[in-house]
Structure formats: structure tokens, C-alpha cells
Amino acid sequence: MLTHCYRPGVVAIPESVRDVLESSALAHLVTMEPDGRAQVSIVWVGLDGEEIVAGHLSDHRKLRNMRRDPRVALSIESGTRNATGLDEYIVIHGRARITEGRAPQLLQRLAHVYLGPDSIFPPMDDPPPGFITRITVERIGGVGPWVT
């Protein structure tokens, strides 16, 4: 059972959150610019054990931000509504690390979730190795059964 996670440290991902992370719900990834402004990108996410993963073919601004400052937040709408009529969503705070390579393989796995089982992604013959963001969860909030 998840307790309200406003404590530092690694948090186990409850099954209710795993269900959303393994669905086709898009995640809003928030990183920090060098001047402290937020930078937001929509990303496909999945799970690799207790880490949230996202793939990137190019070295975008969000990757440079995470290398400099690994603190990130994800916001994800669950697609469900609670008994009081509120749309449920998850907010995850964590720390990111970037690994090189294997992004096309991860993106292909995620494409089956986001685009359909017959999809091919990335749509190119020889994609670059890319990068994988791996996020360790430190706090979970939002509106839904994951917040007690």
C-alpha cells in the first residue's frame, strides 16, 4: 500500500500507477532550464523494473537539462474519473539519468502501446542509437488511488 509520498528517497511504484504508466497515456516531462524556467515535453513512457523509461533518438534540450540537473517531474492523466467527478492524474517527482543506445528498441516497444500492435517505429531503416531516460521515482501525488 502506498502512503502519501512526500518523503525523500526511492518510492516503490504501486500497481495502480504501473497500470497508467503501461497504458497509452502521454506523459508531460518537466525539466529545468539553466535559468530555472521549466521546460515541458510530451513523451511516451514505459517501465523497466522500478524505473520509468522514455526513448529519444536525438540529443534534445530535455536531455541536456537532465544531464545538468537530474530533477524531473512527470504529469500523466489516467483517463479515469473519481467518485466526486474529478479527472484522475498522477504527478511523479524523481531523478533522471541518461543512458546511450537502444532507444530504437525501446521506442518500438512503446509504439506497440501508443500506436498499435502492428506499428513500426521509428519509421526509418537505420535509426541512430539514441538515448534512454531512466527515472527513479522519489514521490507520487496527484488525484487517484495512488494518493492515500
C-alpha positions as CSV (number, residue, x, y, z in Angstrom):
1,M,0.0,0.0,0.0
2,L,1.3,3.4,-0.9
3,T,1.4,6.1,1.7
4,H,1.4,9.7,0.6
5,C,5.0,10.0,-0.6
6,Y,6.3,13.4,0.4
7,R,9.4,11.9,1.8
8,P,12.8,11.8,0.1
9,G,14.2,8.6,-1.2
10,V,13.1,5.9,-3.7
11,V,9.5,5.0,-3.8
12,A,8.1,1.7,-5.0
13,I,5.6,2.2,-7.9
14,P,2.2,0.9,-6.9
15,E,0.2,-1.3,-9.2
16,S,-2.4,1.5,-9.9
17,V,0.4,3.8,-11.1
18,R,2.0,0.9,-13.1
19,D,-1.3,0.4,-14.9
20,V,-1.3,4.1,-16.1
21,L,2.4,4.1,-17.0
22,E,1.9,1.0,-19.1
23,S,-1.1,2.4,-20.9
24,S,-1.1,4.8,-23.9
25,A,-1.4,7.9,-21.6
26,L,1.0,10.5,-22.7
27,A,3.4,11.9,-20.1
28,H,4.3,15.6,-19.7
29,L,8.0,15.6,-18.7
30,V,9.2,18.7,-16.9
31,T,13.0,19.5,-16.8
32,M,14.7,22.7,-15.6
33,E,16.4,25.1,-17.9
34,P,19.8,26.6,-16.8
35,D,18.0,29.8,-15.7
36,G,15.4,27.9,-13.6
37,R,12.5,28.1,-16.1
38,A,10.5,24.9,-16.6
39,Q,10.8,23.1,-19.9
40,V,8.0,20.7,-20.8
41,S,7.9,17.9,-23.4
42,I,5.4,15.2,-24.1
43,V,7.0,11.8,-24.1
44,W,6.0,8.1,-24.4
45,V,6.8,6.3,-21.2
46,G,7.1,2.7,-20.0
47,L,8.6,0.7,-17.2
48,D,11.8,-1.1,-16.8
49,G,11.6,-2.7,-13.4
50,E,11.2,0.1,-10.9
51,E,12.4,2.8,-13.4
52,I,10.2,4.8,-15.7
53,V,11.8,4.9,-19.2
54,A,11.5,7.1,-22.3
55,G,13.4,6.9,-25.6
56,H,14.9,9.7,-27.6
57,L,16.6,9.5,-31.0
58,S,18.3,12.9,-30.8
59,D,20.0,14.8,-28.1
60,H,17.3,17.3,-27.4
61,R,17.2,20.2,-24.9
62,K,15.4,18.0,-22.3
63,L,18.3,15.6,-22.3
64,R,20.8,18.4,-21.8
65,N,18.7,19.7,-19.0
66,M,18.5,16.4,-17.2
67,R,22.3,15.8,-17.5
68,R,22.8,19.2,-15.8
69,D,20.0,18.8,-13.2
70,P,18.5,15.3,-12.9
71,R,15.4,16.5,-11.0
72,V,12.3,15.9,-13.1
73,A,8.5,15.7,-12.8
74,L,6.0,13.8,-14.9
75,S,2.3,14.6,-15.1
76,I,0.0,11.9,-16.6
77,E,-3.7,11.9,-17.0
78,S,-5.1,8.4,-16.2
79,G,-8.2,8.6,-18.3
80,T,-10.4,7.8,-15.3
81,R,-12.7,9.9,-13.1
82,N,-13.1,9.5,-9.4
83,A,-16.4,9.3,-7.4
84,T,-16.6,13.1,-6.9
85,G,-16.2,13.7,-10.7
86,L,-12.6,14.8,-10.8
87,D,-10.3,13.5,-13.6
88,E,-7.6,11.4,-12.0
89,Y,-3.9,12.2,-12.7
90,I,-0.5,11.3,-11.5
91,V,2.4,13.6,-10.6
92,I,5.7,11.9,-10.3
93,H,8.8,13.6,-9.0
94,G,12.1,11.8,-9.5
95,R,15.7,11.8,-10.7
96,A,16.7,11.1,-14.2
97,R,19.8,9.5,-15.7
98,I,20.5,9.2,-19.4
99,T,22.0,6.1,-21.0
100,E,23.2,6.0,-24.6
101,G,21.9,3.5,-27.1
102,R,18.9,1.1,-27.5
103,A,16.4,3.9,-28.0
104,P,15.0,2.5,-31.2
105,Q,14.3,-0.8,-29.5
106,L,12.5,1.0,-26.6
107,L,10.6,3.2,-29.0
108,Q,9.4,0.2,-31.0
109,R,8.1,-1.5,-27.8
110,L,6.4,1.7,-26.8
111,A,5.0,2.2,-30.3
112,H,3.0,-1.0,-29.9
113,V,1.3,0.6,-26.9
114,Y,0.9,4.1,-28.2
115,L,0.3,3.5,-32.0
116,G,-0.9,-0.1,-32.1
117,P,0.5,-3.7,-32.3
118,D,1.4,-3.5,-36.0
119,S,3.2,-0.2,-35.9
120,I,6.8,0.2,-36.8
121,F,8.7,3.0,-35.1
122,P,10.9,4.8,-35.7
123,P,10.0,4.8,-39.4
124,M,13.5,4.6,-40.8
125,D,15.8,1.8,-41.9
126,D,18.8,2.7,-39.8
127,P,17.8,4.8,-36.8
128,P,20.5,6.4,-34.6
129,P,21.2,4.6,-31.3
130,G,19.7,7.5,-29.4
131,F,19.3,7.8,-25.6
132,I,17.1,6.4,-22.9
133,T,15.9,8.4,-19.9
134,R,15.6,6.4,-16.8
135,I,13.6,8.0,-13.9
136,T,13.8,6.8,-10.3
137,V,10.6,7.7,-8.5
138,E,11.0,9.8,-5.3
139,R,7.4,11.0,-4.8
140,I,4.0,10.3,-6.2
141,G,1.0,12.6,-5.9
142,G,-2.0,13.7,-7.9
143,V,-5.6,12.6,-7.7
144,G,-6.4,8.9,-7.7
145,P,-6.0,5.7,-5.7
146,W,-2.2,6.2,-5.7
147,V,-2.6,9.0,-3.2
148,T,-3.8,8.0,0.3
